[in-house]
Amino acid sequence: MPWLDDIRKYRDELKRIDQAIVDALPEAAEVGAEMLAAEARVRAPRATGALADSIKAVKVEEVAGRATWAARVGAFYGRFLEYGTRKMSKRPYLRPAADTMAERIKHAGIGVIKRKAGR
């Protein structure tokens, strides 16, 4: 039955693609975090440049080979600038960076996955 061989071939190819996607997710997350951090550095309010210098893409967690990445602001006062205080108006830079980069990050992640899956 030649059709059975075709089904097995397609099943095996789908398994390979599925595993390639799973394997690509940590890299796609890292690429997205790097892109977000870069945009946030550009948008960060500048007095000394210390805030922008403190924004990094970091691996937050890794469990069973799956990594979670984020753009992290190292300067403690970064949150006060982003959200404001009772005595200071907010000067957001992280949320606008995320809003601006969302589509580009998505497409970059898809690109990583396609490359890893051989598509």
Backbone as a ProteinNet text record, in pm:
[ID]
protein_1_A
[PRIMARY]
MPWLDDIRKYRDELKRIDQAIVDALPEAAEVGAEMLAAEARVRAPRATGALADSIKAVKVEEVAGRATWAARVGAFYGRFLEYGTRKMSKRPYLRPAADTMAERIKHAGIGVIKRKAGR
[TERTIARY]
83.9	0	88.7	105.6	193.8	142.3	12.5	-41.2	-4	11.5	51.8	195	281.1	418.3	418.4	330	319.4	275.4	177.4	129	241	317	429.9	534.3	560.9	659	612.9	486.5	433.1	429.4	393.7	392.6	532.3	632	770	816.6	777.1	814.8	748	621.7	552.8	617.8	659.3	729.5	860.7	933.5	1059.8	1036.8	936.1	904.5	860.9	778.4	732.1	850.5	944.5	1061.7	1149.5	1160.7	1239.6	1179.4	1047.6	980.1	1008.6	993.2	1020.4	1165.1	1257.5	1398.5	1430.2	1352.7	1378.4	1320.8	1226.1	1158.5	1252.5	1349.8	1440.1	1518.1	1564.6	1637.8	1545.9	1424	1327.1	1296.9	1283.9	1258.9	1377.5	1497.4	1617.6	1625.3	1597.9	1600	1498.4	1378.9	1275.8	1315.7	1374	1417.5	1528.4	1620.4	1728.8	1672.2	1574.8	1513.7	1440.5	1366.5	1293.9	1390.3	1495.2	1593	1659.3	1692.5	1756.3	1664	1537.8	1442.4	1419.8	1411.8	1392.9	1513.4	1634.4	1754.2	1747.5	1697.6	1685.4	1583.3	1473.7	1364.8	1382.4	1477	1494.2	1529.4	1465.3	1501.8	1650.6	1714.1	1858.2	1892.1	1961	2028.9	2177.1	2208	2346.1	2367.3	2260.1	2270.9	2275.9	2277.2	2286.1	2162.5	2045.6	1923.4	1931.5	1963.5	1973.1	2078.5	2191	2297.3	2254.5	2155.8	2113.8	2011	1961.4	1858.8	1926.3	1895.7	1959.1	1854	1882.8	1803.8	1864.6	1781.7	1832.1	1747	1814.5	1742.7	1685.6	1554.2	1486.6	1479.3	1456.2	1434.9	1466.3	1516.7	1535.3	1494.6	1394.7	1344.4	1336.7	1401.5	1399.2	1434.3	1536.7	1581.1	1497.3	1394.6	1310.2	1342.9	1379.7	1423.7	1319.5	1307.9	1223.8	1316.6	1299	1382.1	1297.7	1362.6	1293.2	1391.5	1338.3	1418.3	1408	1520.9	1522.3	1590.2	1529.2	1585.7	1659.6	1788.9	1870.2	1867.6	1847.7	1846.1	1717.6	1732.2	1615.7	1512.5	1555.5	1462.8	1389.4	1420.3	1354.4	1204.1	1157.6	1012.2	945.7	1017.8	960.9	943.6	1039.9	1027.5	916.5	908	806.4	664.5	641.5	505.3	476.6	580.6	562.2	545.5	539.6	516.8	415.5	387.8	297.1	354	484.9	548.7	612.8	602.3	670	581.8	567.4	489.9	563.8	486.6	549.7	617.1	724.3	797.5	822.6	716	726.8	825.3	897.1	992.1	983.6	952.6	949.4	821.3	706.7	579.7	574.6	614	615.1	711.2	822.3	915.6	848.1	778.3	709.2	598.9	524.1	416.4	471.9	581	642.3	701.4	762.6	838.7	758.8	636.6	560.7	556.7	519.7	509.4	645.9	746.7	881.7	936.8	910.8	957.1	887.4	757.7	682.3	740.4	765.7	817.8	960.8	1040.8	1176.3	1170.6	1080.7	1063.9	1017.7	924.9	878	993.1	1076.8	1192.5	1288.8	1313.7	1401.1	1341.8	1213.1	1146	1149.4	1121.7	1125.4	1264.6	1365	1502.7	1538.4	1501.4	1532.6	1454.5	1334.5	1250.6	1283.6	1375.2	1414	1311.6	1240.5	1135.2	1169.5
-118.4	0	125.1	182.4	299.3	420.6	435.9	551.1	545.4	425.4	411.3	462	433.9	486.1	638.6	694.7	840.8	900.4	836.7	884.3	880.1	773.2	762.6	870.4	894.3	996.6	1134.8	1167.1	1296.1	1307.6	1198.6	1197.7	1224.5	1158.8	1178.6	1321.9	1376.5	1515.6	1612.6	1588.8	1675.1	1666.6	1549.3	1535.2	1613.1	1605	1678	1828.1	1876.7	2019.7	2062.7	1982.2	2012.9	2024.7	1932.6	1937.4	2057.3	2090.6	2207.1	2335.5	2344.4	2461.6	2470.6	2360.2	2358.9	2398.5	2346.1	2377.2	2523.5	2586.4	2724.3	2827.5	2789.3	2887.9	2965.1	2900.6	2980	3085.1	3049.5	3147.3	3259.8	3225.9	3327.8	3422.6	3368.3	3452.7	3543.7	3490.9	3572.8	3686.6	3656.1	3759	3868.5	3829.6	3926.9	4013.9	3953.5	4029.3	4127	4084.6	4173.8	4292.2	4266	4373.8	4472.5	4420.1	4506	4588.9	4526.8	4599.3	4710.5	4682.6	4784	4903.8	4877.5	4987.1	5064.5	4995.6	5062.8	5150.3	5104.6	5187.2	5317	5308.8	5428.2	5524.9	5471.4	5555	5601.7	5544.6	5577.1	5724.9	5789.9	5928.7	5937	6043.3	6054.8	6177.9	6152.9	6259.3	6224.6	6103.4	6056.5	5940.1	5875.1	5757	5627.6	5639.8	5520.3	5431.5	5492.1	5412.9	5330	5393.3	5320.8	5211.1	5239.8	5140.3	5021	5041	4933.6	4839.1	4871.2	4789.4	4677.7	4554.5	4436.6	4329.3	4246.4	4125.1	4017.5	3955.6	3855.3	3729.1	3616.5	3490.3	3486.2	3484.9	3489.9	3352.4	3252.2	3117.5	3016.5	2901.1	2791.9	2662.8	2598	2473	2372	2260.4	2151.4	2199.9	2286	2333.9	2444.8	2488.2	2597.6	2723.2	2827	2950	3059.4	3139.5	3258.3	3378.6	3470.2	3589.6	3713.8	3820.1	3946.7	4060.7	4178	4299.9	4349.4	4362	4399.6	4534.7	4619	4750.2	4737.1	4760	4742.6	4862.1	4980.4	5100.9	5101.9	5112.3	5103.5	5211.2	5326.8	5437.9	5425.4	5323.3	5303.4	5293.5	5225.4	5211.9	5344.9	5434	5564.7	5649.5	5639.6	5712.3	5652.9	5521.4	5455.1	5485.6	5476.7	5488.5	5619.6	5696.8	5821.7	5797.2	5904.3	5899.1	6007.4	6020.6	6128.7	6265.2	6276.6	6406.2	6421.2	6316.9	6321	6255.9	6323.2	6266.9	6148.5	6057.4	5941.4	5984.6	5912.2	5931.3	5793.2	5730.9	5592.1	5575.2	5466	5430.2	5280.5	5199.2	5054.5	5010.8	5058.1	5022.1	5072.9	5197.9	5241.7	5159	5117.1	5031.1	4898	4840.5	4713	4730	4838.2	4862	4879.9	4953.1	4979.3	4853.4	4770	4656.2	4526.3	4523.1	4397.7	4322	4388.6	4321.6	4276.9	4362.7	4326.6	4208.5	4207.4	4095.7	3966.6	3975.2	3857.7	3803	3890.8	3845.7	3791.9	3850.9	3799.4	3660.1	3640.5	3508.7	3405.1	3443.1	3352.5	3318.4	3417.1	3393.2	3292.5	3304.5	3208.8	3069.3	3058.8	2928.4	2868.5	2948.6	2897.2	2850.1	2926.9	2890.1	2757.7	2743.1	2620.8	2501.2	2526.3	2418.2	2386.7	2464.5	2439.5	2484.7	2589.7	2639.7	2775.8
0	0	0	-116.3	-127	-50	-38.2	34.9	181.6	237.4	376.8	396.3	299.8	305.8	300	218.3	209.8	343.4	405.8	536.1	639.2	640.3	734.7	708.1	580.5	542.8	591.2	568.6	611.7	763.3	828.4	974.5	1030	973.8	1018.2	992	877.4	845.3	942.1	974.5	1071.7	1209.4	1250	1378.5	1377.3	1264.7	1253.6	1261.8	1190.7	1192	1331.3	1395.6	1531.2	1626.6	1619.3	1706.9	1672.8	1545.1	1505.2	1562.2	1563.8	1620.3	1769.8	1839.4	1984	2011.2	1932.1	1950.5	1919.3	1830.4	1788.9	1884.6	1968	2052.8	2144.8	2212.3	2296.7	2217.9	2100.2	2019	1973.1	1935.3	1893.5	2009.3	2129.3	2246.7	2274.1	2259.3	2280.7	2179.1	2053.8	1949.6	1981.5	2022.1	2056.4	2174.1	2276.8	2394	2357	2271.3	2226.6	2148.5	2062.1	1984.5	2075.4	2171.9	2265.2	2349	2399.6	2481.4	2400.1	2275.8	2191	2170	2142.1	2121.9	2251.4	2363.8	2492.7	2525.5	2491.6	2514.8	2435.2	2312.4	2228.6	2288.1	2342.3	2392.2	2537.3	2608.5	2750.6	2769.3	2867.8	2898	2933.9	2890.3	2912.7	2994.3	3101.9	3175.7	3172.2	3217	3217.3	3120.3	3077.2	2992.3	3072.1	3206	3290.5	3276.6	3262.3	3246.6	3118.7	3008.7	2881.1	2889.6	2953.1	2965.8	3051.3	3137.8	3228.1	3165.9	3048.3	2983.9	2905.4	2943.8	2884.2	2855.5	2757.5	2734.8	2823.7	2905.6	2999.6	2993.7	3017.7	3029.2	3170.6	3180.8	3309.3	3372.8	3288.2	3340.8	3231.5	3273.6	3179	3248.4	3191.1	3246.2	3132.4	3150	3051.6	2911.7	2901.8	2772.2	2712.6	2782.8	2734	2813.7	2741.4	2806.2	2790.7	2894.5	2892.6	2896.7	2803.3	2794.8	2817	2864.7	2887.2	2871.8	2848	2853.2	2996.8	3062.5	3203.8	3220.6	3303.4	3335	3467.1	3465.3	3584.3	3678.3	3625.3	3709.2	3792.5	3923.9	4012.1	3983.6	3933.9	3911.5	3778	3700.5	3571.5	3583.9	3686.9	3705.4	3738.6	3809.4	3843.7	3717.2	3626.5	3500.5	3414.4	3410.4	3327.2	3375.6	3506.1	3560.7	3631.1	3661.9	3734.6	3884.4	3958.9	4103.7	4138.2	4266.1	4307.4	4271.4	4270.8	4249.1	4110.6	4029	3899.2	3793	3682.4	3571.4	3510.8	3455.8	3392	3262	3230.1	3105.1	3045.5	2995.1	2950.3	2834.4	2839.5	2734.9	2704.1	2804.1	2784.4	2712.6	2757.1	2692.2	2548.7	2522.1	2382.1	2295.2	2353.5	2278.6	2244.9	2340.9	2318.2	2213.8	2223.4	2127	1985.8	1974.3	1844.5	1783.5	1866	1815.8	1807.1	1853.3	1861.9	1729.2	1621.9	1492.2	1442	1458.7	1411.7	1489.9	1620.4	1703.4	1660.4	1636	1591.8	1461.5	1366.2	1237.5	1249.6	1335.7	1357.3	1419.4	1514.9	1576.4	1475.9	1391.3	1286.9	1192.2	1162.6	1076.9	1136.7	1266.5	1335.2	1327.3	1353.8	1351.5	1211.1	1109.1	972.2	933.9	974.4	941.4	1007.3	1134.6	1207.3	1153.5	1103.6	1051.2	905.7	847.1	709.8	607.9	640	549.2	496.9
[MASK]
+++++++++++++++++++++++++++++++++++++++++++++++++++++++++++++++++++++++++++++++++++++++++++++++++++++++++++++++++++++++

